Amino acid sequence: MSIAQKTAKSLLSHEEWALVETTLRASVGQRDQADLRDAQKRLRDMRDKERDLSRTNRRVAKGRADPRGGSFPGTYAKPAERKQVFSQALIRVNDELVRRESVAAKAAARENQKRALDARRAAPQRRPANTATAAAGLSVRENPKAKTKVAGTKVGSVTKQTARSQARKDR
């Protein structure tokens, strides 16, 4: 669930709100890459700090841990909500960085495709033109398996001779 800007501003100190305010949709696109990376790191650190504080407060409330230090001033009263504000700001920064990387990747891919197309168009044709050419034709190769040891005229006569000798025995 998102937190309204007015509520977020009331939860944060002036310096923290100045950082979160620069991550709002209207201004996040106008920041440069290095500034976004710096904001990403700072927001991540703030979010982690609030997360740890929230977990500690929960453990103290359940009786699993001893309270650490005294009570915090007003801005630290709701660490879970503060963590959510920092998380939302971090999401906005991450989305903007991903969007910029995607735009850069698409531009690089488009440039590579143009370069490949230009190289292909500049290369000579690989296939020769479809024109009539003089050729010797197919070369004749004999099949080595086609030669038999018995001549074709003998094959039938041998079979017939075997049949006659068998008929003699059967009589």
Contacts in CASP RR format, 6 or more apart in sequence:
PFRMAT RR
TARGET T0000
AUTHOR 0000-0000-0000
METHOD contacts of the structure
MODEL  1
MSIAQKTAKSLLSHEEWALVETTLRASVGQRDQADLRDAQKRLRDMRDKE
RDLSRTNRRVAKGRADPRGGSFPGTYAKPAERKQVFSQALIRVNDELVRR
ESVAAKAAARENQKRALDARRAAPQRRPANTATAAAGLSVRENPKAKTKV
AGTKVGSVTKQTARSQARKDR
1 84 0 8 1.000
2 88 0 8 1.000
3 11 0 8 1.000
3 81 0 8 1.000
3 84 0 8 1.000
3 85 0 8 1.000
3 88 0 8 1.000
5 24 0 8 1.000
7 81 0 8 1.000
8 17 0 8 1.000
8 20 0 8 1.000
8 85 0 8 1.000
9 17 0 8 1.000
11 75 0 8 1.000
11 78 0 8 1.000
11 81 0 8 1.000
11 82 0 8 1.000
11 85 0 8 1.000
12 20 0 8 1.000
12 75 0 8 1.000
12 82 0 8 1.000
12 85 0 8 1.000
13 75 0 8 1.000
16 46 0 8 1.000
19 39 0 8 1.000
19 42 0 8 1.000
19 43 0 8 1.000
19 46 0 8 1.000
19 89 0 8 1.000
20 43 0 8 1.000
20 85 0 8 1.000
20 86 0 8 1.000
20 89 0 8 1.000
21 27 0 8 1.000
22 28 0 8 1.000
22 31 0 8 1.000
22 39 0 8 1.000
23 39 0 8 1.000
23 43 0 8 1.000
23 89 0 8 1.000
23 90 0 8 1.000
23 92 0 8 1.000
23 93 0 8 1.000
24 92 0 8 1.000
25 92 0 8 1.000
28 36 0 8 1.000
28 92 0 8 1.000
28 93 0 8 1.000
28 96 0 8 1.000
29 96 0 8 1.000
31 39 0 8 1.000
31 96 0 8 1.000
33 97 0 8 1.000
33 100 0 8 1.000
36 93 0 8 1.000
36 96 0 8 1.000
36 97 0 8 1.000
37 97 0 8 1.000
39 93 0 8 1.000
40 90 0 8 1.000
40 93 0 8 1.000
40 94 0 8 1.000
40 97 0 8 1.000
43 86 0 8 1.000
43 89 0 8 1.000
43 90 0 8 1.000
43 93 0 8 1.000
44 90 0 8 1.000
46 86 0 8 1.000
47 83 0 8 1.000
47 86 0 8 1.000
47 87 0 8 1.000
47 90 0 8 1.000
50 79 0 8 1.000
50 80 0 8 1.000
50 82 0 8 1.000
50 83 0 8 1.000
50 86 0 8 1.000
51 79 0 8 1.000
51 83 0 8 1.000
53 76 0 8 1.000
53 79 0 8 1.000
54 79 0 8 1.000
54 80 0 8 1.000
54 83 0 8 1.000
56 65 0 8 1.000
56 68 0 8 1.000
57 79 0 8 1.000
59 65 0 8 1.000
60 66 0 8 1.000
60 67 0 8 1.000
60 68 0 8 1.000
75 82 0 8 1.000
76 82 0 8 1.000
150 158 0 8 1.000
END
